[in-house]
């Protein structure tokens, strides 16, 4: 079965978007047909950049739930040219969301499933960059927004094939994402209630048939169109005030598996419920992520994807539903990473963007009780080109966010800053721009925090406050200023 050539963008526009806050009408783009079914690649472990072949998401990572799933199979994908970023949105329901039962207000994401193609047969490995945004209005650009989490997936299998991969984030790459647009409150407004995710193809391959980019994500179908046995659980709830939107796409995904529709991507022949993503619209956004061109903007790939027979990957089909294969799995709470219940809420220090395009971020996890000696320092969103920048955590007893000290490419926002610079404390960021230092691994202790003035050691004591940041390399010219600082964070000892 031959692939359909990717047509040039037409001037034709569809009817205006149903999103009240989105003035832009979508443009139509053509999808490409997949010549054969996608293969399951196994589990990719971000921490080690390695694969476990033949494993399934169902047996990984303990007690997790699929908080969002767009997983109904279609035989279509779209290629992404250099610099293009494709962005999709939906809703992760919270505990008070009236459309879905069983939601929770925050989620500790431990893995996600992603499906893609790379049709360059000369490539043995390929790569993608995936960003997640806790809050994202549909059909608006996310390029300038700092992602909640960002991952470079490399190396992934290529070889002229299509694949689905389970991405394991355990080992320090987990992240916390709030529900209903991040605040846990359902506002009956998709601009306020949606989260987003974005994908960039970074493999650099060329399709030998079409002479264009060879890589991109796979579409997922809308089971409300494809499954004859489907009953939408997301109708307007009785007595809702204000009422639910009159037309709701998606299946609910959270504790709402579908009837009679299972995923063709399920490994080992084990049937798994599919979903189309709560409040996933039939639109996405195609942006220029590198600044070298203009955004294409809000796009649609033609309409709903209707399968015959229902939920099979064969038979006559119309254009695909404009959603992309993604399942996000999470545990019930946000511990241990980014547990800012121990943070000083009065202290805010905004870092300067590093060469990754976003500011570095420093967060804390553990206990605010010094006697527990339980504190993990985490720096994320660090530069990833070149991979593995070095840096050290800093500790100080005062904050100077109102008059930060310019240094290198950024600003230092804490005073009397001492360095964690013992050999075992100097850190190299991993491929996803994350570095950690923890008392749990014996790398430092709370009775001996470094400070810049004599006696150069501070013991954490109830009633005092400590501040932390991360000082890291940031490769620019001249090299004398080739460093930067992550945001700073404080903890009030109890």
FENKALIN-V644230 format. One record per run of one state. SS is the DSSP state (helix for helix, strand for strand, loop for the rest). FROM is the first residue (numbers start at 0). TO is the last residue. If there is no record, write none. Layout:
ss = (SS/SS)
from = (FROM/FROM)
to = (TO/TO)
This chain:
ss = (loop/strand/loop/strand/loop/strand/loop/strand/loop/strand/loop/helix/loop/strand/loop/strand/loop/strand/loop/strand/loop/strand/loop/strand/loop/strand/loop/strand/loop/helix/loop/helix/loop/strand/loop/strand/loop/strand/loop/strand/loop/helix/loop/strand/loop/helix/loop/strand/loop/strand/loop/strand/loop/strand/loop/strand/loop/strand/loop/helix/strand/loop/strand/loop/strand/loop/strand/loop/strand/loop/helix/loop/strand/loop/strand/loop/strand/loop/helix/loop/strand/loop/strand/loop/strand/loop/strand/loop/strand/loop/strand/helix/loop/helix/strand/loop/strand/loop/strand/loop/helix/loop/strand/loop/strand/loop)
from = (0/12/13/26/28/31/33/38/45/49/52/56/59/64/70/72/77/83/90/105/118/124/133/148/157/160/168/174/178/179/182/189/193/194/201/205/206/212/213/214/220/222/226/261/262/266/269/272/273/275/276/283/288/296/300/323/324/325/331/339/342/343/348/349/352/353/358/359/360/366/369/372/374/380/389/396/397/399/400/403/404/407/409/412/413/415/416/419/426/428/434/438/441/445/448/451/456/458/464/473/478/481/482/485/487/492)
to = (11/12/25/27/30/32/37/44/48/51/55/58/63/69/71/76/82/89/104/117/123/132/147/156/159/167/173/177/178/181/188/192/193/200/204/205/211/212/213/219/221/225/260/261/265/268/271/272/274/275/282/287/295/299/322/323/324/330/338/341/342/347/348/351/352/357/358/359/365/368/371/373/379/388/395/396/398/399/402/403/406/408/411/412/414/415/418/425/427/433/437/440/444/447/450/455/457/463/472/477/480/481/484/486/491/493)
